[in-house]
Amino acid sequence: MPPAERRKAIIEATLPLIQQQGTNVSTRQVAEAAGVAEGTIFRVFDSMQDLIQASILAAFSREALDEFLSGVDLGDTLEEKTHATLSLLKHRIDTIRSLMMVVHQAEGSPGMCIRDGLSTRRDELDAWLVERFAVHAPDLRVPPEQYVSFLRLLATGNSLHLDAGLDADAAASLALHGALRKEHH
């Protein structure tokens, strides 16, 4: 396997492990998950800290976002897209939260500013979503940019458990139809 592919495979195997276990992941666990010998890890990375940092930076990269979005189908209708977007955003927020917890546990800090990268990825994801909602602009009471921001707000609250009793279906319904019954409109 070429070095770049080996590096990518080790990082891909490491990400779920550090999301589950934080910085307590062992070289043996990484080697088993990646299907390589433990020594291979240290021919690619100088230390476990370097591997953890590289994995976190890779998770927050444009390439990772593009790969994630390549497998996403939001559906065709406004209702399908709203529901799928809430799920997608919640998943993304949960992933970022778990990795940021690892960042705070790790010794040293990644070589680049994660906050700037995350902000850029959020803007890129929002732009991608706005493009998909643009076709529904005539049906929305606000521009697609504001609707996506509202969905992000709902997903963030759901992810942070600020909404204790609001499930995804209820959130999508409220996003689409508001809180008033039809007879009150």
Secondary structure, DSSP 8 states (H G I E B T S, - for coil): --HHHHHHHHHHHHHHHHHHHGGG--HHHHHHHHTS-HHHHHHH-SSHHHHHHHHHHHHTSHHHHHHHHHT----SSHHHHHHHHHHHHHHHHHHHHHHHHHHHHSSS--SS-HHHHHHHHHHHHHHHHHHHHGGGGGG-SS-HHHHHHHHHHHHHHHHTTTTTT--HHHHHHHHHH-SS-GGG-
